[in-house]
Amino acid sequence: MPNNKPAMDRYDFGFARDLYDTNIHPRVALGPTDLAEIRQAVKRGNGRKIMTAVRQKVDTIVDLVLASNDLPTLLKGDGTWHSPRPASVPA
């Protein structure tokens, strides 16, 4: 038998209120107890390589944003092949 109730009546959207009240986002998959291990992992091996690549990518994007006089066009792109919008930023 199908449920004909509107979506808003089928779900309780307040279930995460306690998490928000303690400054924890409900979609965060990592907790405060994981931070020490993560900090160590990004200092060596593959974790270091990954973080180096992420930082380089982010630095490029930050430089573009800081230098831009027209953020909407930067983020959307102007449709030309030389548009400064990075490919990693969805249109």
C-alpha positions in Angstrom: 0.0 0.0 0.0 1.6 3.3 -1.1 2.2 6.1 1.4 0.3 9.1 0.1 1.4 11.5 2.8 3.4 14.5 1.6 7.2 14.1 2.2 7.2 16.7 4.9 4.7 14.6 6.9 6.6 11.4 6.5 9.9 12.5 7.9 11.1 14.1 11.2 13.6 16.7 10.2 14.5 17.6 13.8 16.5 14.5 14.5 19.8 16.3 14.2 19.0 19.2 16.5 21.1 17.9 19.4 24.1 17.5 17.0 23.7 21.1 15.8 23.4 22.3 19.3 26.8 20.9 20.1 28.4 22.2 16.8 28.6 18.8 15.2 27.3 18.6 11.6 25.2 15.4 11.2 26.9 14.5 7.8 30.4 14.6 9.2 31.7 11.0 9.2 34.7 11.8 11.4 34.7 12.9 15.0 37.1 14.8 17.3 38.7 11.5 18.4 39.8 10.9 14.8 41.8 14.1 14.3 45.1 13.0 15.8 45.3 10.0 13.6 44.3 12.0 10.5 46.9 14.7 11.3 49.6 12.0 11.5 48.4 10.3 8.3 48.7 13.4 6.2 52.3 13.8 7.3 53.6 10.6 5.7 53.3 8.3 2.7 50.3 8.4 0.5 48.4 10.7 2.9 51.2 13.3 2.4 51.1 13.0 -1.4 47.3 13.4 -1.4 47.3 16.4 0.8 50.1 18.0 -1.2 48.1 17.6 -4.4 44.9 19.0 -2.7 46.8 22.0 -1.3 48.3 22.8 -4.8 44.8 22.5 -6.4 43.2 24.7 -3.7 46.0 27.3 -3.9 45.4 27.7 -7.6 41.7 28.2 -7.1 42.2 30.6 -4.2 44.6 32.7 -6.3 42.0 32.9 -9.1 39.3 34.0 -6.6 41.5 36.6 -4.9 42.6 38.1 -8.3 39.1 38.1 -9.8 37.1 41.3 -10.2 34.0 39.4 -11.3 33.4 36.3 -9.1 30.1 35.3 -10.8 31.8 35.0 -14.2 34.8 33.3 -12.6 32.6 30.7 -11.0 30.2 30.3 -14.0 32.8 30.7 -16.7 32.4 32.9 -19.7 32.0 30.1 -22.3 35.4 30.7 -23.9 38.1 28.1 -24.1 40.4 30.3 -22.0 37.8 30.9 -19.3 39.7 31.1 -16.0 37.1 28.9 -14.2 39.0 25.8 -13.0 37.6 22.5 -14.4 37.2 21.3 -10.8 34.6 24.0 -10.0 31.2 22.9 -11.3 29.3 25.4 -13.4 
